[in-house]
C-alpha cells in the first residue's frame, strides 16, 4: 500500500491540472500554520501545569527551532522522495506531535509536551513547510511568485483558522470556559480534547495534499511558455545549482541575512502586538485601547500577514524578486521610523503602519522560494529553501529577545508608553538597513557552481496546446487520465480550501471589528 508514495508513482499523467497542486500545498500549510495560534491556550497550559510563561513559551520556541532544523536537514530527503511522501510524513509527525502532547497534558508531564508538540510536531512543521515548494515552482515556471505565495499564504491563514476554532472547541469541552474572555482558563481535560481533535482533524485535511500532489513529467512546460524570455530577466538563471553548492555561494548567505533581518523585524511586532497597541495609547496609567480592541488589532495583523504573502509575492512576478525585497526592507525602515515618532498620534495611523509592516513580513516568506529559484534553478530548490529557513529559526529567537530586553529596561509591563518602544523600533530600522544592503549585494551565481548539463531546456509547448495538458517530447507518464474527470476533484479541493480560509477570515474580521467598535 505504501508503494503509492513511491516517487515513480507521483508523475502527473496527461491532462493533469496544475491548479490542483496549490490546493495540495494549501491543505498542508493551513494545518501546520496552527503553530502561530498557540497563544490562544497558553494561559490554560500555564494554569494546568502550574508553571511559568517562559516554560510554556518554550514549546513554541522548540517547534520553530525544529522547523528550521528539520527543513535544513530534511531538504535533500524531500527532493529525493518527492512531495507526496513528504506530505504524508509531515502529516504523521504533526498528528503524532499533538497526540503525544495530549498524553503529556493528561499525565501532567510537561516534558512530553516539549517532545510531542515541540520536537515531533516541529519536525512535521519543517518537512511540511518545504514539501510543496519545489513542485510548485516546477508547475508554475511562468508564475513562481504567485504559486509559492498561494501556498505560503496558507501558513499565515492557519492561525486565522486555528485561533477561533481552538476557543470554540475549548468552550465545547469545558462549559465553564468563556472564549470571549482573554484571561479565561480551560480545564486540563478540555486541553486534552483540543489536542486530540486537532491531531486527528489535521491528519484528515492534510491527506488532501498527497491525494492531489503530482510532479510534472520531464520537460513539461505550460502552453506558450518560453524559458528564454524569463531567463532574460536580471538574476534569473536557466542553469541548476545543487544544495551543497548553493551554501558555498555568497548569494545564499546574503539571502540568509535578508530573510533573517526581515523576519527579526516583523516578528518583534507580532510577538508584542496586543500589549503594544495598548501601551502606545496609554495616558496617566490608563489606556484608550481595550483588551477586546487589542485582540482586534491582532486580527488585523493576521489578515495582513496572510494577504501580504499572496499579494506581494505575486507582485514580484511583475517587478522582480530583488526590487520587491528593496520595498520590503527600504519602505519597512521608513514605516518603523514613522511608527516610532508618529504612531501614537492616532489609532488608525498606528494600525495602518503596523499592518503594512506585517504584510512585508509575510511577503518576505512567500517571495523567498521564487528568489531562490531565480538564482539557483529548480534542481534542488526545495533543499536550498530548507537550509535557508535556519534564518527563520534564528530570527524567531532574536526578534522577541531584542524587543523584550529593550522593553525590560524601560519599565514594567502595563505601565509602558509609546516612548518606551522607540529604542526597539529604531533598532529594527538598523536591522532592516543591514538586510537592505545585503539584498543590494546579491549577484548571479558564478558558472563554477552550476551543475553540468542541467542548463538545457525542452522545446516550448505549442500555444495551441492549452492547460492543463502541455507535455514535453520526453514525457512518458505511467497512467493516462481524462481532463474532464478532474473537474469534480478541482472544485472539491478548492471548495475545501475556500471553506477553511473563509471561516478563518470571517472570524478574524469579526474580532478585528472590535478595534473600531470597542
C-alpha positions as CSV (number, residue, x, y, z in Angstrom):
1,X,0.0,0.0,0.0
2,X,2.8,2.4,0.8
3,X,4.1,2.0,-2.8
4,X,1.7,4.8,-3.7
5,X,4.2,7.2,-2.1
6,X,7.0,6.0,-4.4
7,X,8.3,9.0,-6.4
8,X,7.8,6.9,-9.6
9,X,4.0,6.9,-9.0
10,X,3.9,10.7,-8.4
11,X,4.5,11.8,-12.0
12,X,1.4,13.5,-13.4
13,X,-0.5,11.7,-16.2
14,X,-1.5,13.5,-19.3
15,X,-4.3,16.0,-18.7
16,X,-3.4,16.7,-15.0
17,X,-4.3,20.2,-14.0
18,X,-1.6,22.1,-12.4
19,X,-4.2,24.1,-10.4
20,X,-4.6,21.1,-8.2
21,X,-1.1,21.5,-6.9
22,X,-1.8,24.7,-4.9
23,X,-4.7,23.0,-3.2
24,X,-2.3,20.2,-2.1
25,X,0.1,22.8,-0.7
26,X,-2.7,24.8,1.0
27,X,-4.1,21.7,2.6
28,X,-0.8,21.1,4.4
29,X,0.1,24.7,5.1
30,X,-3.3,25.7,6.7
31,X,-2.8,22.9,9.1
32,X,0.8,23.4,10.2
33,X,0.1,27.2,10.3
34,X,-1.7,26.4,13.6
35,X,1.7,26.9,15.3
36,X,1.0,30.7,15.2
37,X,-2.1,30.2,17.3
38,X,-0.5,28.6,20.4
39,X,-1.1,31.8,22.4
40,X,-4.8,31.0,22.5
41,X,-4.4,28.3,25.1
42,X,-1.1,29.4,26.6
43,X,-2.8,30.6,29.9
44,X,-4.7,27.4,30.2
45,X,-1.4,25.4,29.9
46,X,0.3,27.6,32.5
47,X,-2.6,27.0,34.9
48,X,-2.8,23.3,34.2
49,X,1.0,22.7,34.7
50,X,1.4,25.3,37.4
51,X,4.4,26.7,35.8
52,X,5.7,30.0,34.3
53,X,5.1,31.8,31.0
54,X,8.7,31.1,30.0
55,X,8.3,27.3,30.5
56,X,5.2,27.2,28.3
57,X,6.5,29.7,25.8
58,X,9.4,27.3,25.3
59,X,7.1,24.9,23.5
60,X,6.6,27.4,20.6
61,X,10.3,28.2,20.5
62,X,11.2,24.5,20.3
63,X,8.7,23.9,17.5
64,X,10.1,26.9,15.5
65,X,13.7,25.8,16.0
66,X,12.8,22.2,14.9
67,X,11.0,23.7,11.9
68,X,14.2,25.3,10.7
69,X,16.4,22.4,11.6
70,X,14.3,19.7,10.1
71,X,13.8,21.8,6.9
72,X,17.5,22.2,6.6
73,X,18.4,18.6,7.3
74,X,15.5,17.0,5.5
75,X,15.5,19.2,2.4
76,X,17.6,16.7,0.3
77,X,15.3,13.9,1.6
78,X,12.3,15.7,0.4
79,X,13.8,16.3,-3.1
80,X,14.7,12.6,-3.4
81,X,11.4,11.2,-2.2
82,X,9.0,13.6,-3.8
83,X,6.2,15.8,-2.4
84,X,3.7,13.0,-1.9
85,X,5.8,11.0,0.6
86,X,7.0,14.3,2.2
87,X,3.4,15.5,2.8
88,X,2.4,12.1,4.3
89,X,5.4,12.0,6.6
90,X,4.7,15.6,7.7
91,X,1.1,14.7,8.5
92,X,2.2,11.7,10.5
93,X,4.7,13.8,12.6
94,X,2.3,16.7,13.0
95,X,-0.5,14.4,14.2
96,X,1.8,12.4,16.5
97,X,3.0,15.6,18.0
98,X,-0.5,16.6,19.0
99,X,-1.3,13.1,20.4
100,X,1.9,12.9,22.4
101,X,1.3,16.4,23.6
102,X,-2.2,15.4,24.7
103,X,-0.7,12.5,26.7
104,X,1.6,15.0,28.4
105,X,-1.3,17.2,29.3
106,X,-3.3,14.2,30.6
107,X,-0.5,13.0,32.8
108,X,0.8,16.5,33.6
109,X,4.2,15.6,32.2
110,X,5.5,18.9,30.6
111,X,8.4,17.1,29.0
112,X,6.0,15.1,26.9
113,X,4.5,18.3,25.6
114,X,8.0,19.5,24.7
115,X,8.7,16.2,23.0
116,X,5.4,15.9,21.3
117,X,4.3,19.3,20.0
118,X,7.8,20.8,20.2
119,X,10.1,18.2,18.8
120,X,8.0,15.7,16.9
121,X,5.4,18.3,15.7
122,X,8.3,20.6,14.9
123,X,9.7,18.0,12.5
124,X,6.3,17.8,10.8
125,X,6.3,21.6,10.5
126,X,9.7,21.7,8.7
127,X,9.0,18.8,6.3
128,X,5.5,20.1,5.6
129,X,6.6,23.7,5.0
130,X,9.1,22.8,2.3
131,X,7.3,19.8,0.8
132,X,5.4,21.6,-1.9
133,X,7.9,24.4,-2.8
134,X,10.0,22.6,-5.5
135,X,6.9,21.1,-7.1
136,X,5.0,24.3,-7.2
137,X,7.9,26.1,-8.9
138,X,8.2,23.3,-11.5
139,X,4.5,23.5,-12.3
140,X,4.5,27.3,-12.4
141,X,7.8,28.4,-14.1
142,X,5.9,31.3,-15.6
143,X,4.5,32.5,-12.2
144,X,6.6,31.1,-9.4
145,X,5.8,34.1,-7.1
146,X,2.0,33.5,-7.4
147,X,2.4,29.8,-6.8
148,X,4.5,30.0,-3.7
149,X,2.5,32.9,-2.5
150,X,-0.7,30.9,-2.7
151,X,0.9,28.0,-0.7
152,X,2.7,30.0,2.0
153,X,-0.4,32.2,2.3
154,X,-2.0,29.1,3.8
155,X,0.6,29.0,6.6
156,X,-0.3,32.6,7.5
157,X,-4.0,31.7,7.3
158,X,-3.6,28.6,9.5
159,X,-3.6,30.8,12.6
160,X,-6.8,32.6,11.4
161,X,-8.5,29.2,11.4
162,X,-6.9,27.6,14.5
163,X,-7.3,30.6,16.8
164,X,-11.1,30.9,16.8
165,X,-11.6,27.2,16.4
166,X,-9.5,26.5,19.5
167,X,-11.6,28.9,21.5
168,X,-14.8,27.3,20.3
169,X,-13.5,23.7,20.9
170,X,-12.3,24.6,24.4
171,X,-15.7,26.1,25.3
172,X,-17.3,22.9,23.9
173,X,-15.2,20.7,26.1
174,X,-15.3,22.9,29.2
175,X,-18.7,24.5,29.9
176,X,-17.0,27.0,32.3
177,X,-14.6,28.3,29.7
178,X,-15.6,31.7,28.2
179,X,-13.9,32.2,24.8
180,X,-14.7,36.0,24.9
181,X,-12.6,36.5,28.0
182,X,-8.9,36.7,27.1
183,X,-7.9,35.7,30.6
184,X,-10.1,32.6,30.6
185,X,-8.5,29.3,31.6
186,X,-9.8,25.9,30.3
187,X,-9.5,22.7,32.2
188,X,-6.9,20.0,31.6
189,X,-9.5,17.6,30.1
190,X,-10.6,20.3,27.6
191,X,-7.0,20.8,26.5
192,X,-6.6,17.1,26.0
193,X,-9.7,17.1,23.9
194,X,-8.4,20.1,21.9
195,X,-5.1,18.4,21.1
196,X,-6.7,15.1,20.1
197,X,-9.2,16.9,17.9
198,X,-6.6,19.0,16.2
199,X,-4.3,16.0,15.7
200,X,-6.9,13.8,14.1
201,X,-8.7,16.6,12.2
202,X,-5.5,18.0,10.7
203,X,-4.4,14.5,9.6
204,X,-7.6,14.1,7.5
205,X,-7.2,17.6,5.9
206,X,-3.5,17.1,5.2
207,X,-4.3,13.9,3.3
208,X,-5.7,16.1,0.6
209,X,-2.0,17.0,0.0
210,X,-0.7,13.6,-1.0
211,X,-4.1,12.9,-2.8
212,X,-3.7,15.9,-5.2
213,X,0.0,16.5,-5.5
214,X,1.9,15.3,-8.6
215,X,5.2,16.3,-10.2
216,X,5.2,17.4,-13.8
217,X,6.5,15.0,-16.4
218,X,10.1,15.5,-17.7
219,X,10.5,18.6,-19.8
220,X,6.9,19.7,-19.2
221,X,6.2,23.4,-19.9
222,X,3.0,25.5,-19.7
223,X,1.5,26.2,-23.1
224,X,3.2,29.1,-24.8
225,X,5.8,29.5,-22.0
226,X,9.3,30.4,-23.3
227,X,12.0,29.8,-20.7
228,X,14.4,32.1,-22.6
229,X,12.0,35.1,-22.1
230,X,12.0,34.6,-18.3
231,X,15.8,33.9,-18.2
232,X,16.4,37.2,-19.8
233,X,15.4,39.0,-16.6
234,X,18.1,40.1,-14.2
235,X,19.3,37.4,-11.8
236,X,17.2,34.6,-13.4
237,X,19.2,31.6,-14.4
238,X,18.4,28.6,-16.7
239,X,21.2,26.6,-15.1
240,X,20.9,24.5,-11.9
241,X,22.8,24.6,-8.6
242,X,22.8,21.8,-6.0
243,X,22.0,22.4,-2.4
244,X,25.6,21.6,-1.4
245,X,27.0,24.1,-3.9
246,X,24.4,26.7,-3.0
247,X,25.6,27.1,0.5
248,X,29.1,27.8,-0.8
249,X,27.9,30.8,-2.7
250,X,27.9,34.4,-1.4
251,X,24.4,35.0,-2.7
252,X,23.0,32.2,-0.5
253,X,24.4,33.8,2.7
254,X,23.3,37.3,1.6
255,X,19.7,35.9,1.2
256,X,20.1,34.3,4.6
257,X,20.8,37.7,6.1
258,X,17.9,39.3,4.1
259,X,15.4,36.7,5.4
260,X,16.8,36.9,9.0
261,X,16.6,40.7,9.1
262,X,13.1,40.8,7.5
263,X,11.7,38.2,10.0
264,X,13.5,39.6,13.0
265,X,11.9,43.0,12.5
266,X,8.4,41.6,11.7
267,X,8.3,39.0,14.5
268,X,9.2,41.7,17.0
269,X,5.9,43.4,16.4
270,X,3.9,40.2,16.1
271,X,5.1,39.0,19.5
272,X,4.2,42.2,21.2
273,X,1.1,43.1,19.2
274,X,-1.6,43.2,21.9
275,X,0.3,45.0,24.7
276,X,2.0,47.3,22.2
277,X,-1.2,49.0,20.9
278,X,-2.4,49.4,24.5
279,X,0.9,50.9,25.6
280,X,1.0,53.3,22.6
281,X,-2.2,54.9,23.7
282,X,-1.7,54.9,27.5
283,X,-2.0,58.2,29.3
284,X,-1.7,58.7,33.1
285,X,-1.7,54.9,33.7
286,X,-4.9,54.1,31.7
287,X,-5.1,53.1,28.1
288,X,-7.6,54.1,25.4
289,X,-7.5,50.7,23.8
290,X,-9.4,47.9,25.5
291,X,-8.4,44.3,25.7
292,X,-11.0,43.3,23.1
293,X,-9.8,46.1,20.8
294,X,-6.3,44.9,21.2
295,X,-7.4,41.4,20.1
296,X,-9.0,43.1,17.1
297,X,-5.6,44.6,16.3
298,X,-4.0,41.2,16.4
299,X,-6.8,40.0,14.0
300,X,-5.9,42.9,11.6
301,X,-2.2,41.9,11.6
302,X,-3.2,38.3,11.0
303,X,-5.2,39.3,7.9
304,X,-2.4,41.4,6.5
305,X,0.2,38.7,7.3
306,X,-1.8,36.3,5.2
307,X,-2.8,38.7,2.4
308,X,0.8,40.1,2.1
309,X,2.1,36.6,1.4
310,X,0.0,36.3,-1.8
311,X,-0.2,40.0,-2.9
312,X,3.5,40.9,-2.6
313,X,4.8,37.5,-3.8
314,X,2.6,37.8,-6.9
315,X,3.8,41.3,-7.5
316,X,7.3,40.0,-7.5
317,X,6.5,38.1,-10.7
318,X,6.0,41.5,-12.4
319,X,8.8,43.6,-10.9
320,X,11.3,41.0,-9.9
321,X,12.5,39.5,-6.7
322,X,15.3,41.9,-5.8
323,X,13.2,45.0,-6.3
324,X,10.4,43.6,-4.1
325,X,12.8,43.0,-1.3
326,X,14.1,46.5,-1.7
327,X,10.5,47.5,-1.0
328,X,10.1,45.2,2.0
329,X,13.3,46.4,3.6
330,X,13.6,50.0,2.4
331,X,9.9,51.0,2.9
332,X,10.0,48.9,6.0
333,X,12.7,51.2,7.5
334,X,10.5,54.2,6.8
335,X,7.5,52.6,8.3
336,X,9.3,51.6,11.5
337,X,10.6,55.2,11.9
338,X,7.1,56.6,11.4
339,X,5.7,54.2,13.9
340,X,8.3,55.3,16.4
341,X,7.8,59.1,16.0
342,X,4.1,59.4,14.9
343,X,2.4,56.1,15.7
344,X,0.9,57.5,18.9
345,X,-0.9,60.3,17.0
346,X,-3.9,58.3,16.0
347,X,-5.1,54.7,16.4
348,X,-5.9,54.4,12.7
349,X,-2.4,55.6,11.7
350,X,-0.8,53.1,14.1
351,X,-2.9,50.2,12.7
352,X,-2.2,51.1,9.1
353,X,1.6,51.4,9.6
354,X,1.8,48.1,11.6
355,X,-0.4,46.3,9.1
356,X,1.9,47.3,6.2
357,X,4.9,46.2,8.1
358,X,3.4,42.8,8.8
359,X,2.3,42.4,5.2
360,X,6.0,42.8,4.2
361,X,6.9,40.3,6.9
362,X,4.5,37.7,5.3
363,X,5.5,38.7,1.8
364,X,9.2,38.1,2.6
365,X,8.4,34.4,3.5
366,X,6.4,33.8,0.3
367,X,8.8,35.5,-2.1
368,X,11.9,33.8,-1.0
369,X,11.3,30.4,-2.7
370,X,10.9,32.2,-6.0
371,X,14.0,34.3,-5.3
372,X,16.0,31.0,-4.8
373,X,14.6,29.6,-7.9
374,X,15.8,32.6,-9.9
375,X,19.3,32.3,-8.6
376,X,19.8,28.5,-8.2
377,X,17.3,27.0,-10.7
378,X,14.7,24.2,-9.9
379,X,17.1,21.3,-9.4
380,X,17.2,21.2,-5.6
381,X,15.4,24.5,-4.8
382,X,13.4,22.8,-2.0
383,X,16.5,21.6,-0.2
384,X,18.1,25.0,-0.7
385,X,15.0,26.6,0.8
386,X,15.1,24.3,3.7
387,X,18.6,25.3,4.6
388,X,17.8,29.0,4.3
389,X,14.9,28.5,6.8
390,X,17.5,28.3,9.5
391,X,17.4,32.1,9.3
392,X,13.8,31.9,10.4
393,X,14.8,29.8,13.5
394,X,17.5,32.3,14.4
395,X,15.1,35.3,13.9
396,X,12.4,33.7,15.9
397,X,14.8,33.9,18.9
398,X,16.5,37.2,18.0
399,X,13.4,39.3,17.3
400,X,11.5,38.8,20.6
401,X,14.7,38.8,22.5
402,X,15.8,42.2,21.2
403,X,12.4,43.8,21.8
404,X,11.8,42.2,25.2
405,X,15.3,43.1,26.5
406,X,14.9,46.7,25.5
407,X,11.4,46.9,27.0
408,X,12.6,45.4,30.2
409,X,14.9,48.5,30.6
410,X,12.0,50.9,30.1
411,X,9.7,49.7,32.9
412,X,7.2,47.1,33.9
413,X,4.5,45.6,31.6
414,X,1.2,47.5,31.9
415,X,3.0,50.8,32.7
416,X,4.9,51.4,29.4
417,X,4.0,54.2,26.9
418,X,4.9,54.8,23.2
419,X,8.3,56.3,24.1
420,X,9.3,53.0,25.7
421,X,9.1,51.3,22.3
422,X,11.2,53.9,20.4
423,X,14.6,52.3,21.1
424,X,13.3,48.9,20.0
425,X,11.7,50.3,16.8
426,X,14.8,52.3,15.8
427,X,16.9,49.2,16.5
428,X,14.7,47.4,13.9
429,X,15.3,50.2,11.5
430,X,19.0,49.3,11.8
431,X,18.3,45.6,11.4
432,X,16.3,46.3,8.2
433,X,19.1,48.5,6.9
434,X,21.5,45.6,7.2
435,X,19.1,43.4,5.2
436,X,18.7,46.2,2.6
437,X,22.4,46.4,2.0
438,X,22.7,42.5,1.8
439,X,19.9,42.5,-0.8
440,X,21.8,45.1,-2.9
441,X,24.8,42.9,-2.9
442,X,23.1,39.8,-4.3
443,X,24.5,38.8,-7.7
444,X,24.0,36.0,-10.1
445,X,25.6,32.7,-9.1
446,X,29.0,32.1,-10.8
447,X,29.2,29.4,-13.5
448,X,31.6,27.3,-11.5
449,X,28.7,26.4,-9.1
450,X,26.4,25.2,-11.9
451,X,25.5,21.5,-12.3
452,X,26.9,20.1,-15.6
453,X,24.4,19.6,-18.5
454,X,21.4,20.8,-16.5
455,X,21.1,24.1,-18.3
456,X,19.3,22.7,-21.3
457,X,15.6,23.1,-21.8
458,X,13.0,21.3,-23.9
459,X,11.0,22.9,-26.7
460,X,8.2,25.3,-25.7
461,X,4.8,23.8,-25.7
462,X,2.8,24.9,-28.7
463,X,0.3,27.7,-28.0
464,X,-2.5,25.5,-29.4
465,X,-2.0,23.1,-26.6
466,X,-3.9,24.6,-23.7
467,X,-3.7,23.9,-20.0
468,X,-3.7,21.6,-18.2
469,X,-2.2,19.4,-21.0
470,X,1.2,20.5,-22.3
471,X,3.7,17.8,-22.4
472,X,7.3,17.9,-23.5
473,X,8.6,15.5,-26.1
474,X,10.3,13.2,-23.5
475,X,7.3,12.8,-21.2
476,X,6.0,9.3,-20.6
477,X,3.6,9.4,-17.7
478,X,2.6,5.9,-16.5
479,X,-1.2,6.2,-16.3
480,X,-3.4,8.2,-18.7
481,X,-6.2,10.4,-17.3
482,X,-9.0,12.5,-18.6
483,X,-9.2,16.2,-18.1
484,X,-13.0,16.1,-17.6
485,X,-12.6,13.6,-14.7
486,X,-10.7,16.1,-12.7
487,X,-13.3,18.8,-12.7
488,X,-15.0,17.4,-9.6
489,X,-11.7,17.0,-7.8
490,X,-10.7,20.5,-8.7
491,X,-13.9,22.1,-7.5
492,X,-13.9,19.9,-4.3
493,X,-10.3,20.8,-3.5
494,X,-10.7,24.5,-3.9
495,X,-14.0,24.4,-2.0
496,X,-12.3,22.8,0.9
497,X,-9.6,25.5,0.9
498,X,-12.2,28.3,0.5
499,X,-14.3,27.0,3.4
500,X,-11.3,26.7,5.7
501,X,-9.8,30.1,4.9
502,X,-13.3,31.7,4.7
503,X,-14.1,30.5,8.2
504,X,-10.8,32.0,9.5
505,X,-11.3,35.3,7.6
506,X,-14.9,35.8,8.8
507,X,-14.0,35.0,12.4
508,X,-10.9,37.3,12.3
509,X,-12.9,40.2,10.7
510,X,-15.4,39.9,13.5
511,X,-12.6,40.1,16.0
512,X,-10.9,43.0,14.1
513,X,-14.1,45.0,14.1
514,X,-13.7,45.3,17.9
515,X,-10.7,47.6,17.2
516,X,-13.1,50.2,15.9
517,X,-16.2,49.4,17.9
518,X,-14.6,48.7,21.3
